[in-house]
Amino acid sequence: MSDLQTHSQRTAAARAGFSERTARRIDADPTLPSNRKITHGRTVADPLEGYWEADMLPLLAKDSALQAVTLLRHLQSLHPLAFPDARIRRTLERRIRQWRALNGPERDIIFRQSPEPGYMAQSDFTHADDLGVMIAGQRFPHLLYHFVMVYSRWEHVGVVLGGESFTALAENLQQALWSLGGVPHNHRTDSLSAAFRNLTADQREDITLRYEAFVGHYGMEASRNNRGEAHENGAVESQNRHLKTAIAQALILRGNRDFASIADYRRFVDLLVARRNRQRADAILAERAHLKPLPARRTTDFTETVVPVTRTGGFLVKSVFYSAPSQLIGQRLRVHVYDDRIEAFLGATLVVHHPRARGRDDGHRVHVVNYHHVIHALRRKPQALCNSVYRDNLFPRTEYSEAWKVLQRDLPRRDACRRMVDLLFIAHERTCEAELAHLLAADLACGALPDPEALTLRLTPRHMTLPQDVAVAHPSLASFDALLGGAA
């Protein structure tokens, strides 16, 4: 205050360390701030005065989900001259936020849980297309099945080729339990709606009963989160993101996202998950002490169907044609359908197995054909190759497909079919599919037509010579008496 006697108000305020405006306010009211009654009020006029209660509140009371920008556009359409621009948007957002806090509907509360060791496991499927994985140069769309123990975060991951089916769930869940070495008390999933999609009421009931039988075999309780409440399955939902990030980082370190086969990719994922589980070793040990023991045997984790083998040399499963040995024509096979394969049984004997294929959306039939099944019939009727509906699926390697294109281009149809069938017969009879493919590739690179007789001479000969003299030493019977006497 003494500076005012010798300096101007601006200078005195600057020397005191506050603004000239503050100095004028102090001069106007010398009351100490601690003794003043603080009053809050607007410093500018309310731009929504007259419009908030008349136009906004009735709409919000009808549906509180309306957004501020929607109400602003509505207000501008009603009063274009009063609100020519969007400068009141922030004011409107604050007003709506305050109204919802005081008058809005009740909001859901997430109750954080304290996990119990050995009690709950959670399962989920997550799309992995964004990882950019390739198999033999081809894009590989797939899902990841993710199993997580809530307490220890121990996880198991399976590569799923199809959709979120009961077969994929049961097969991978069973593998997870046996890898874990015990059974949790409760298994939680989402609503499993993907397993029920596009099915009749009877089929939905059948899948429900099968799932209940599956968890009953292991003595688990089955639970599911409420529809749309993903946080109720939060232990695995949050781990999905971390898992895919870890796989993406490992792929970057690998330097290549292309794998030679699906088995190689599965091995890559298994090694990554094993490293992640090693970091949780102490928690896993604590949790395993509370797990229930595994049953004496595994249970069914596939879909079973009975199909006839037709005169076309195969059978249909889910609109996909699979070949079978001709001896099975007329027989009925029990087919076990897994996520990645099918296995067909005649009685208790496994007679056919194929990698599983999926039907196409364009209506064209998908064929999975093993040329070993049809080669003898095809050799008797080689001209059937040319227009066979599954001709392109018959060739075991790309070299054979390229050979067919060249033969078809440079030879009459009759000769081309006969030569191609002879090549397949050589690969079958001499079990030299890979070696013959390399020879075919070399001939095609040189521009030479594949000649079955010449190629046969170039193949590595099969040595079938057996030793002539085999000495077999027969022990004396007295040695057995001595052995039995020593045991006694």
ZAZAMI-240808 format. One record per residue (C-alpha): residue in one letter; x negated, y, z. Coordinates in Angstrom, 2 decimals, decimal comma, padded with zeros to 5 digits. Example, Ala and Ser with C-alpha at 12.3 -4.5 7.8 and 13.67 -1.06 7.14 Angstrom:
// ZAZAMI-240808
+--------+---------+---------+---------+
: rodren :      px :      py :      pz :
+--------+---------+---------+---------+
:      a : -012,30 : -004,50 :  007,80 :
:      s : -013,67 : -001,06 :  007,14 :
+--------+---------+---------+---------+
This chain:
// ZAZAMI-240808
+--------+---------+---------+---------+
: rodren :      px :      py :      pz :
+--------+---------+---------+---------+
:      m :  000,00 :  000,00 :  000,00 :
:      s : -002,90 :  002,35 :  000,64 :
:      d : -003,91 :  002,13 : -003,03 :
:      l : -000,71 :  004,00 : -003,95 :
:      q : -002,07 :  007,09 : -002,23 :
:      t : -005,02 :  007,33 : -004,60 :
:      h : -003,98 :  005,29 : -007,68 :
:      s : -001,01 :  004,95 : -010,00 :
:      q :  001,54 :  002,17 : -009,48 :
:      r :  000,11 :  000,14 : -012,37 :
:      t : -003,45 :  000,37 : -011,05 :
:      a : -002,42 : -000,34 : -007,47 :
:      a : -000,47 : -003,42 : -008,59 :
:      a : -003,43 : -004,69 : -010,61 :
:      r : -005,77 : -004,21 : -007,64 :
:      a : -003,30 : -006,14 : -005,45 :
:      g : -003,17 : -009,04 : -007,97 :
:      f :  000,42 : -008,87 : -009,23 :
:      s :  002,31 : -007,27 : -012,10 :
:      e :  003,64 : -003,74 : -012,35 :
:      r :  007,20 : -005,13 : -012,49 :
:      t :  006,68 : -006,85 : -009,13 :
:      a :  005,37 : -003,57 : -007,71 :
:      r :  008,50 : -001,73 : -008,83 :
:      r :  010,69 : -004,42 : -007,28 :
:      i :  008,83 : -004,08 : -003,97 :
:      d :  009,22 : -000,33 : -004,05 :
:      a :  012,95 : -000,64 : -004,71 :
:      d :  013,46 : -003,04 : -001,77 :
:      p :  010,70 : -003,06 :  000,87 :
:      t :  012,39 : -005,95 :  002,77 :
:      l :  010,06 : -008,87 :  003,31 :
:      p :  010,81 : -011,88 :  000,99 :
:      s :  011,35 : -014,15 :  004,01 :
:      n :  014,15 : -011,89 :  005,19 :
:      r :  015,91 : -011,53 :  001,86 :
:      k :  019,01 : -013,49 :  000,87 :
:      i :  018,24 : -015,23 : -002,39 :
:      t :  021,00 : -014,89 : -004,97 :
:      h :  021,07 : -016,83 : -008,22 :
:      g :  022,80 : -015,44 : -011,22 :
:      r :  022,64 : -015,21 : -014,97 :
:      t :  020,30 : -012,73 : -016,55 :
:      v :  022,04 : -012,92 : -019,93 :
:      a :  025,62 : -013,46 : -021,01 :
:      d :  026,90 : -017,03 : -021,27 :
:      p :  027,09 : -017,83 : -025,01 :
:      l :  029,64 : -020,62 : -024,36 :
:      e :  032,00 : -018,50 : -022,28 :
:      g :  035,53 : -018,99 : -023,54 :
:      y :  034,56 : -022,02 : -025,64 :
:      w :  033,27 : -024,54 : -023,10 :
:      e :  036,52 : -025,13 : -021,25 :
:      a :  038,81 : -024,62 : -024,24 :
:      d :  036,97 : -026,63 : -026,91 :
:      m :  034,26 : -028,78 : -025,31 :
:      l :  035,64 : -030,16 : -022,04 :
:      p :  038,78 : -031,81 : -023,57 :
:      l :  036,58 : -033,72 : -026,03 :
:      l :  034,09 : -034,81 : -023,37 :
:      a :  036,90 : -035,87 : -021,03 :
:      k :  038,29 : -038,03 : -023,83 :
:      d :  034,93 : -039,70 : -024,63 :
:      s :  031,78 : -038,81 : -022,70 :
:      a :  029,55 : -040,50 : -025,32 :
:      l :  029,77 : -037,47 : -027,61 :
:      q :  026,36 : -035,98 : -028,33 :
:      a :  025,47 : -032,31 : -028,08 :
:      v :  024,68 : -031,98 : -031,77 :
:      t :  028,09 : -033,45 : -032,66 :
:      l :  029,86 : -030,97 : -030,42 :
:      l :  027,76 : -028,14 : -031,83 :
:      r :  028,77 : -028,98 : -035,41 :
:      h :  032,40 : -029,17 : -034,28 :
:      l :  032,08 : -025,78 : -032,57 :
:      q :  030,54 : -024,21 : -035,67 :
:      s :  033,37 : -025,55 : -037,82 :
:      l :  035,94 : -023,98 : -035,48 :
:      h :  034,12 : -020,65 : -034,96 :
:      p :  031,66 : -020,13 : -037,83 :
:      l :  031,24 : -016,41 : -037,13 :
:      a :  030,56 : -016,83 : -033,40 :
:      f :  027,95 : -019,56 : -033,92 :
:      p :  026,20 : -018,97 : -037,26 :
:      d :  023,11 : -021,02 : -036,29 :
:      a :  022,00 : -023,76 : -033,87 :
:      r :  020,23 : -021,55 : -031,30 :
:      i :  022,62 : -022,63 : -028,53 :
:      r :  021,86 : -026,34 : -028,95 :
:      r :  019,53 : -026,52 : -025,92 :
:      t :  022,06 : -024,60 : -023,81 :
:      l :  024,78 : -027,02 : -024,88 :
:      e :  022,57 : -030,05 : -024,11 :
:      r :  021,83 : -028,78 : -020,59 :
:      r :  025,52 : -028,05 : -019,99 :
:      i :  026,56 : -031,54 : -021,15 :
:      r :  023,81 : -033,20 : -019,10 :
:      q :  024,97 : -031,36 : -015,98 :
:      w :  028,63 : -032,21 : -016,68 :
:      r :  027,80 : -035,92 : -017,06 :
:      a :  025,85 : -035,90 : -013,80 :
:      l :  028,85 : -034,44 : -011,94 :
:      n :  031,86 : -035,78 : -013,85 :
:      g :  030,58 : -038,55 : -016,14 :
:      p :  031,33 : -042,29 : -015,86 :
:      e :  029,53 : -044,67 : -013,53 :
:      r :  026,21 : -045,91 : -014,92 :
:      d :  024,68 : -049,35 : -014,65 :
:      i :  021,94 : -049,93 : -012,08 :
:      i :  019,07 : -052,37 : -012,62 :
:      f :  018,35 : -054,30 : -009,43 :
:      r :  014,69 : -055,26 : -009,31 :
:      q :  014,16 : -058,84 : -008,20 :
:      s :  011,50 : -060,56 : -006,11 :
:      p :  010,72 : -063,80 : -008,02 :
:      e :  010,54 : -067,11 : -006,18 :
:      p :  007,77 : -069,55 : -007,13 :
:      g :  009,05 : -072,50 : -009,11 :
:      y :  012,63 : -071,25 : -009,31 :
:      m :  013,25 : -069,67 : -012,73 :
:      a :  011,92 : -070,03 : -016,25 :
:      q :  013,14 : -067,96 : -019,19 :
:      s :  013,22 : -068,73 : -022,92 :
:      d :  013,62 : -066,49 : -025,94 :
:      f :  013,01 : -066,37 : -029,68 :
:      t :  011,26 : -063,40 : -031,26 :
:      h :  010,64 : -062,54 : -034,91 :
:      a :  006,97 : -062,59 : -035,95 :
:      d :  007,19 : -061,46 : -039,59 :
:      d :  005,49 : -058,16 : -038,76 :
:      l :  002,28 : -060,06 : -037,86 :
:      g :  001,68 : -060,55 : -041,59 :
:      v :  000,60 : -064,20 : -041,27 :
:      m : -000,07 : -066,06 : -044,52 :
:      i : -000,21 : -069,83 : -045,13 :
:      a : -002,34 : -070,86 : -048,13 :
:      g : -001,91 : -067,41 : -049,63 :
:      q :  001,87 : -067,33 : -049,21 :
:      r :  003,81 : -065,06 : -046,86 :
:      f :  004,93 : -067,02 : -043,79 :
:      p :  008,21 : -065,78 : -042,26 :
:      h :  008,74 : -067,45 : -038,88 :
:      l :  009,90 : -067,09 : -035,29 :
:      l :  008,04 : -067,61 : -032,06 :
:      y :  009,69 : -069,57 : -029,25 :
:      h :  008,52 : -068,06 : -025,95 :
:      f :  008,81 : -069,82 : -022,58 :
:      v :  007,77 : -067,89 : -019,43 :
:      m :  007,75 : -068,83 : -015,74 :
:      v :  009,05 : -065,74 : -013,96 :
:      y :  006,78 : -065,96 : -010,90 :
:      s :  003,37 : -066,81 : -012,39 :
:      r :  003,99 : -065,55 : -015,97 :
:      w :  002,71 : -068,90 : -017,27 :
:      e :  003,81 : -069,12 : -020,88 :
:      h :  004,22 : -071,58 : -023,72 :
:      v :  004,64 : -070,53 : -027,35 :
:      g :  005,90 : -072,56 : -030,30 :
:      v :  005,94 : -071,63 : -033,99 :
:      v :  009,50 : -072,06 : -035,30 :
:      l :  010,07 : -072,43 : -039,04 :
:      g :  013,86 : -072,16 : -039,06 :
:      g :  016,28 : -070,12 : -037,00 :
:      e :  017,33 : -070,03 : -033,35 :
:      s :  018,84 : -073,52 : -033,41 :
:      f :  019,46 : -075,99 : -030,61 :
:      t :  016,85 : -078,29 : -032,16 :
:      a :  014,17 : -075,58 : -032,04 :
:      l :  015,11 : -074,72 : -028,44 :
:      a :  015,21 : -078,32 : -027,18 :
:      e :  012,01 : -079,44 : -028,93 :
:      n :  009,91 : -076,49 : -027,75 :
:      l :  011,44 : -076,30 : -024,27 :
:      q :  010,70 : -079,98 : -023,71 :
:      q :  007,11 : -079,50 : -024,87 :
:      a :  006,77 : -076,51 : -022,50 :
:      l :  007,97 : -078,51 : -019,49 :
:      w :  005,57 : -081,38 : -020,11 :
:      s :  002,69 : -078,95 : -020,69 :
:      l :  003,59 : -077,20 : -017,41 :
:      g :  003,67 : -080,51 : -015,54 :
:      g :  006,89 : -079,83 : -013,65 :
:      v :  010,46 : -078,58 : -013,90 :
:      p :  011,78 : -075,22 : -012,62 :
:      h :  015,08 : -075,14 : -010,77 :
:      n :  016,75 : -072,74 : -013,22 :
:      h :  016,36 : -072,15 : -016,96 :
:      r :  017,66 : -068,85 : -018,32 :
:      t :  018,22 : -067,92 : -021,96 :
:      d :  020,18 : -065,31 : -023,83 :
:      s :  023,69 : -066,22 : -024,99 :
:      l :  022,33 : -068,69 : -027,59 :
:      s :  024,76 : -067,17 : -030,08 :
:      a :  022,37 : -067,99 : -032,92 :
:      a :  022,84 : -071,69 : -032,23 :
:      f :  026,62 : -071,31 : -032,47 :
:      r :  026,80 : -069,00 : -035,49 :
:      n :  028,98 : -070,12 : -038,43 :
:      l :  030,06 : -073,30 : -036,66 :
:      t :  033,51 : -074,70 : -036,02 :
:      a :  034,95 : -074,89 : -032,52 :
:      d :  034,21 : -078,64 : -032,33 :
:      q :  030,58 : -078,11 : -033,37 :
:      r :  030,15 : -075,32 : -030,81 :
:      e :  031,53 : -077,59 : -028,11 :
:      d :  029,19 : -080,38 : -029,23 :
:      i :  026,13 : -078,12 : -029,00 :
:      t :  027,22 : -076,89 : -025,56 :
:      l :  027,56 : -080,46 : -024,31 :
:      r :  024,17 : -081,41 : -025,77 :
:      y :  022,46 : -078,47 : -024,08 :
:      e :  024,11 : -079,32 : -020,77 :
:      a :  022,97 : -082,93 : -021,17 :
:      f :  019,44 : -081,74 : -021,96 :
:      v :  019,06 : -079,58 : -018,84 :
:      g :  020,82 : -082,25 : -016,80 :
:      h :  018,19 : -084,80 : -017,82 :
:      y :  015,53 : -082,54 : -016,29 :
:      g :  017,64 : -081,57 : -013,28 :
:      m :  017,66 : -077,86 : -014,14 :
:      e :  020,44 : -075,35 : -013,74 :
:      a :  021,32 : -073,54 : -016,98 :
:      s :  022,01 : -069,82 : -016,81 :
:      r :  022,28 : -067,06 : -019,38 :
:      n :  022,20 : -063,31 : -019,21 :
:      n :  025,27 : -061,25 : -019,96 :
:      r :  025,73 : -060,32 : -023,60 :
:      g :  023,85 : -057,11 : -024,42 :
:      e :  021,99 : -057,05 : -021,09 :
:      a :  018,49 : -057,94 : -022,26 :
:      h :  016,89 : -056,74 : -019,00 :
:      e :  018,46 : -059,75 : -017,24 :
:      n :  016,02 : -061,85 : -019,28 :
:      g :  013,33 : -059,26 : -018,67 :
:      a :  010,42 : -061,53 : -017,75 :
:      v :  010,30 : -063,04 : -021,24 :
:      e :  011,61 : -059,97 : -023,11 :
:      s :  008,73 : -057,83 : -021,87 :
:      q :  006,22 : -060,63 : -022,52 :
:      n :  007,39 : -060,90 : -026,15 :
:      r :  005,88 : -057,53 : -026,96 :
:      h :  002,63 : -058,27 : -025,10 :
:      l :  002,35 : -061,67 : -026,81 :
:      k :  002,75 : -060,29 : -030,33 :
:      t :  000,29 : -057,50 : -029,56 :
:      a : -002,25 : -060,09 : -028,37 :
:      i : -001,73 : -062,20 : -031,52 :
:      a : -002,10 : -059,13 : -033,74 :
:      q : -005,34 : -058,16 : -032,00 :
:      a : -006,69 : -061,71 : -032,30 :
:      l : -005,87 : -061,70 : -036,01 :
:      i : -007,83 : -058,46 : -036,42 :
:      l : -010,83 : -060,04 : -034,68 :
:      r : -010,44 : -063,12 : -036,87 :
:      g : -010,77 : -060,86 : -039,91 :
:      n : -008,20 : -062,79 : -041,95 :
:      r : -004,47 : -063,44 : -041,55 :
:      d : -004,43 : -066,34 : -044,04 :
:      f : -004,46 : -069,91 : -042,65 :
:      a : -005,00 : -073,10 : -044,62 :
:      s : -001,97 : -074,81 : -043,07 :
:      i :  000,76 : -074,35 : -040,49 :
:      a : -001,16 : -076,72 : -038,19 :
:      d : -004,17 : -074,37 : -038,26 :
:      y : -001,97 : -071,40 : -037,36 :
:      r : -000,34 : -073,35 : -034,51 :
:      r : -003,78 : -074,28 : -033,19 :
:      f : -004,77 : -070,59 : -033,31 :
:      v : -001,68 : -069,58 : -031,28 :
:      d : -002,18 : -072,43 : -028,78 :
:      l : -005,79 : -071,39 : -028,08 :
:      l : -004,74 : -067,77 : -027,58 :
:      v : -001,96 : -068,74 : -025,14 :
:      a : -004,34 : -071,05 : -023,24 :
:      r : -006,76 : -068,13 : -022,72 :
:      r : -003,91 : -065,96 : -021,46 :
:      n : -002,78 : -068,68 : -019,04 :
:      r : -006,28 : -069,05 : -017,59 :
:      q : -005,97 : -065,52 : -016,25 :
:      r : -002,97 : -066,66 : -014,16 :
:      a : -004,59 : -069,79 : -012,72 :
:      d : -004,07 : -068,91 : -009,04 :
:      a : -000,41 : -067,99 : -009,49 :
:      i :  000,20 : -071,17 : -011,51 :
:      l : -001,27 : -073,34 : -008,75 :
:      a :  001,00 : -071,67 : -006,20 :
:      e :  004,02 : -072,15 : -008,44 :
:      r :  003,39 : -075,80 : -009,33 :
:      a :  003,72 : -076,72 : -005,66 :
:      h :  007,41 : -075,67 : -005,86 :
:      l :  008,28 : -077,31 : -009,19 :
:      k :  010,48 : -080,38 : -009,41 :
:      p :  008,84 : -083,55 : -010,81 :
:      l :  009,23 : -084,48 : -014,45 :
:      p :  011,58 : -087,38 : -015,27 :
:      a :  010,17 : -090,75 : -016,29 :
:      r :  010,69 : -090,10 : -020,00 :
:      r :  011,54 : -087,38 : -022,45 :
:      t :  015,02 : -086,89 : -023,83 :
:      t :  016,51 : -086,23 : -027,25 :
:      d :  015,28 : -082,98 : -028,78 :
:      f :  016,51 : -083,44 : -032,34 :
:      t :  019,75 : -083,49 : -034,30 :
:      e :  020,81 : -086,90 : -035,55 :
:      t :  022,83 : -087,62 : -038,67 :
:      v :  023,60 : -090,78 : -040,66 :
:      v :  023,20 : -090,56 : -044,45 :
:      p :  023,37 : -093,03 : -047,36 :
:      v :  020,50 : -093,45 : -049,82 :
:      t :  022,01 : -092,89 : -053,28 :
:      r :  021,12 : -094,25 : -056,71 :
:      t :  019,16 : -091,03 : -057,37 :
:      g :  016,49 : -092,31 : -054,99 :
:      g :  017,12 : -090,14 : -051,96 :
:      f :  019,57 : -088,67 : -049,47 :
:      l :  020,98 : -085,28 : -048,52 :
:      v :  020,43 : -083,56 : -045,17 :
:      k :  021,86 : -080,05 : -044,72 :
:      s :  022,17 : -079,64 : -048,53 :
:      v :  018,50 : -080,55 : -049,11 :
:      f :  017,56 : -083,64 : -051,16 :
:      y :  014,82 : -085,87 : -049,70 :
:      s :  013,33 : -088,79 : -051,62 :
:      a :  013,13 : -092,35 : -050,26 :
:      p :  011,58 : -095,64 : -051,43 :
:      s :  013,79 : -097,31 : -054,04 :
:      q :  014,18 : -100,42 : -051,85 :
:      l :  016,37 : -098,33 : -049,52 :
:      i :  019,00 : -097,50 : -052,16 :
:      g :  022,40 : -098,45 : -050,76 :
:      q :  021,20 : -098,42 : -047,13 :
:      r :  022,40 : -096,00 : -044,46 :
:      l :  019,63 : -094,24 : -042,54 :
:      r :  019,67 : -092,50 : -039,18 :
:      v :  017,87 : -089,18 : -039,71 :
:      h :  016,33 : -087,24 : -036,84 :
:      v :  016,22 : -083,57 : -037,82 :
:      y :  013,53 : -081,49 : -036,08 :
:      d :  012,64 : -077,88 : -036,66 :
:      d :  009,67 : -078,70 : -038,92 :
:      r :  010,25 : -082,28 : -040,10 :
:      i :  012,78 : -085,08 : -040,62 :
:      e :  012,33 : -088,73 : -039,70 :
:      a :  014,61 : -091,42 : -041,16 :
:      f :  015,11 : -094,82 : -039,52 :
:      l :  016,51 : -098,10 : -040,77 :
:      g :  017,56 : -099,67 : -037,52 :
:      a :  014,63 : -098,95 : -035,22 :
:      t :  012,03 : -098,80 : -038,03 :
:      l :  010,71 : -095,46 : -039,28 :
:      v :  010,95 : -095,71 : -043,07 :
:      v :  010,79 : -092,10 : -044,34 :
:      h :  009,39 : -088,84 : -043,03 :
:      h :  009,18 : -085,46 : -044,76 :
:      p :  008,39 : -081,86 : -043,83 :
:      r :  011,72 : -080,14 : -043,35 :
:      a :  013,00 : -077,72 : -045,98 :
:      r :  015,79 : -075,15 : -045,85 :
:      g :  018,55 : -074,60 : -048,39 :
:      r :  018,59 : -071,58 : -050,66 :
:      d :  021,22 : -068,85 : -050,67 :
:      d :  021,57 : -068,78 : -054,47 :
:      g :  023,21 : -072,21 : -054,63 :
:      h :  020,28 : -074,06 : -056,22 :
:      r :  019,52 : -077,41 : -054,65 :
:      v :  016,19 : -077,73 : -052,81 :
:      h :  014,29 : -080,99 : -053,38 :
:      v :  011,57 : -082,54 : -051,23 :
:      v :  010,09 : -085,42 : -053,23 :
:      n :  007,18 : -087,71 : -052,48 :
:      y :  005,93 : -089,02 : -055,83 :
:      h :  004,88 : -092,28 : -054,17 :
:      h :  008,59 : -093,09 : -053,74 :
:      v :  009,50 : -092,81 : -057,44 :
:      i :  006,31 : -093,49 : -059,37 :
:      h :  007,06 : -097,15 : -060,22 :
:      a :  010,54 : -096,34 : -061,55 :
:      l :  009,13 : -093,32 : -063,40 :
:      r :  006,43 : -095,44 : -065,02 :
:      r :  009,13 : -097,68 : -066,47 :
:      k :  011,01 : -094,60 : -067,75 :
:      p :  008,35 : -091,88 : -068,31 :
:      q :  010,60 : -089,75 : -070,53 :
:      a :  012,80 : -089,05 : -067,50 :
:      l :  010,07 : -086,73 : -066,21 :
:      c :  010,68 : -083,98 : -068,75 :
:      n :  014,17 : -082,92 : -067,67 :
:      s :  014,22 : -084,25 : -064,11 :
:      v :  015,90 : -081,83 : -061,71 :
:      y :  013,07 : -082,28 : -059,21 :
:      r :  010,19 : -082,43 : -061,71 :
:      d :  008,40 : -079,37 : -060,34 :
:      n :  008,69 : -080,72 : -056,79 :
:      l :  007,17 : -084,04 : -057,88 :
:      f :  003,61 : -082,81 : -058,35 :
:      p :  001,56 : -083,15 : -055,14 :
:      r : -000,93 : -080,33 : -055,92 :
:      t : -001,11 : -077,24 : -058,09 :
:      e : -003,72 : -078,92 : -060,34 :
:      y : -001,12 : -081,48 : -061,40 :
:      s :  001,38 : -078,72 : -062,18 :
:      e : -001,20 : -076,93 : -064,33 :
:      a : -002,03 : -080,19 : -066,10 :
:      w :  001,67 : -080,69 : -066,94 :
:      k :  001,91 : -077,21 : -068,41 :
:      v : -001,07 : -077,85 : -070,67 :
:      l :  000,15 : -081,30 : -071,74 :
:      q :  003,62 : -079,97 : -072,46 :
:      r :  002,15 : -077,15 : -074,54 :
:      d : -000,34 : -079,13 : -076,64 :
:      l :  001,27 : -082,56 : -077,03 :
:      p :  004,60 : -083,91 : -078,25 :
:      r :  007,08 : -084,38 : -075,45 :
:      r :  006,85 : -088,18 : -075,51 :
:      d :  003,04 : -088,22 : -075,20 :
:      a :  002,99 : -085,44 : -072,59 :
:      c :  005,42 : -087,32 : -070,33 :
:      r :  003,53 : -090,58 : -070,66 :
:      r :  000,15 : -088,99 : -069,86 :
:      m :  001,53 : -087,09 : -066,87 :
:      v :  003,16 : -090,20 : -065,43 :
:      d : -000,08 : -092,12 : -065,92 :
:      l : -001,97 : -089,44 : -063,98 :
:      l :  000,48 : -089,69 : -061,10 :
:      f :  000,25 : -093,49 : -061,18 :
:      i : -003,56 : -093,35 : -060,98 :
:      a : -003,34 : -091,01 : -057,96 :
:      h : -000,88 : -093,38 : -056,30 :
:      e : -002,52 : -096,68 : -057,17 :
:      r : -006,09 : -095,69 : -056,33 :
:      t : -005,22 : -093,27 : -053,46 :
:      c : -007,39 : -090,60 : -055,07 :
:      e : -004,99 : -087,66 : -055,19 :
:      a : -007,54 : -085,04 : -054,09 :
:      e : -010,45 : -086,43 : -056,16 :
:      l : -008,31 : -086,64 : -059,29 :
:      a : -007,09 : -083,08 : -058,70 :
:      h : -010,71 : -081,82 : -058,75 :
:      l : -011,39 : -083,67 : -062,02 :
:      l : -008,20 : -082,22 : -063,54 :
:      a : -009,24 : -078,71 : -062,52 :
:      a : -012,64 : -079,21 : -064,16 :
:      d : -011,09 : -080,43 : -067,43 :
:      l : -008,58 : -077,59 : -067,52 :
:      a : -011,33 : -075,05 : -066,89 :
:      c : -013,22 : -076,45 : -069,93 :
:      g : -010,10 : -076,39 : -072,09 :
:      a : -009,96 : -080,19 : -072,38 :
:      l : -006,69 : -082,13 : -072,34 :
:      p : -006,43 : -084,49 : -069,35 :
:      d : -006,97 : -088,08 : -070,50 :
:      p : -005,92 : -090,74 : -067,95 :
:      e : -008,28 : -093,41 : -069,29 :
:      a : -011,31 : -091,11 : -069,31 :
:      l : -010,50 : -089,78 : -065,86 :
:      t : -010,22 : -093,31 : -064,48 :
:      l : -013,78 : -094,04 : -065,58 :
:      r : -015,02 : -090,88 : -063,85 :
:      l : -013,41 : -091,70 : -060,52 :
:      t : -015,56 : -093,04 : -057,72 :
:      p : -015,28 : -096,86 : -057,83 :
:      r : -013,67 : -098,54 : -054,89 :
:      h : -016,08 : -101,07 : -053,34 :
:      m : -013,99 : -103,99 : -052,18 :
:      t : -016,81 : -106,57 : -051,87 :
:      l : -016,66 : -108,49 : -048,63 :
:      p : -019,66 : -110,17 : -046,99 :
:      q : -020,01 : -113,82 : -048,03 :
:      d : -021,55 : -115,29 : -044,86 :
:      v : -020,04 : -114,30 : -041,55 :
:      a : -021,50 : -116,03 : -038,50 :
:      v : -019,06 : -116,50 : -035,62 :
:      a : -020,52 : -117,69 : -032,33 :
:      h : -018,09 : -119,80 : -030,29 :
:      p : -018,64 : -119,65 : -026,51 :
:      s : -018,78 : -122,91 : -024,62 :
:      l : -015,80 : -123,93 : -022,50 :
:      a : -018,09 : -124,27 : -019,47 :
:      s : -018,56 : -120,51 : -019,44 :
:      f : -014,82 : -120,04 : -018,86 :
:      d : -014,93 : -122,48 : -015,92 :
:      a : -017,79 : -120,51 : -014,39 :
:      l : -015,88 : -117,26 : -014,90 :
:      l : -012,72 : -118,57 : -013,24 :
:      g : -014,75 : -120,07 : -010,39 :
:      g : -016,48 : -116,75 : -009,73 :
:      a : -013,15 : -114,89 : -009,68 :
:      a : -011,76 : -117,37 : -007,14 :
+--------+---------+---------+---------+
